[in-house]
């Protein structure tokens, strides 16, 4: 192997012949760097050409590898973005379906509550009052509704707060506000249930949202 170093320049091959000595003079250095292939001894030209070809092939191979790597990265990023988009769309669709179902159930419950009729009795048991409530409150909201009534009156439709005068299943204050639903608010738990359900829906959005507020504040 000859002791010569080869590099390529625009339109030329740069080399330093064996035994050449680098000079401090910039002009001479520049001239050495831009040596034409024709200036190199005939015996070393083949070696320079081989070295130049090898460097070119190596650069081409590296460029191809970089392109392949970049393409793989782009494809992976595209797949990841598509997967994330699909998950987001599915979640949004499920949320929309759930909200639509909840709205439909609330509407149906409100309709049931406004049209529900029960035989008037002189008194009602807790089981009878709860059965009324189940017919008027959406099934997925009933437990929250029941939790509030449990804490407010223990399902006693004639419960009275001795200090404030709050009345009934929901401890309405004043109790007379329940007359907006029916004049029999003092003696008919169905009237009280209609009022309480309307109150929870209008003020909090649903019995469960009312219960969430109650848990945080011990009132609603």
Order of alpha helices (4+ residues) and beta strands (2+ residues): beta-beta-alpha-alpha-alpha-alpha-alpha-alpha
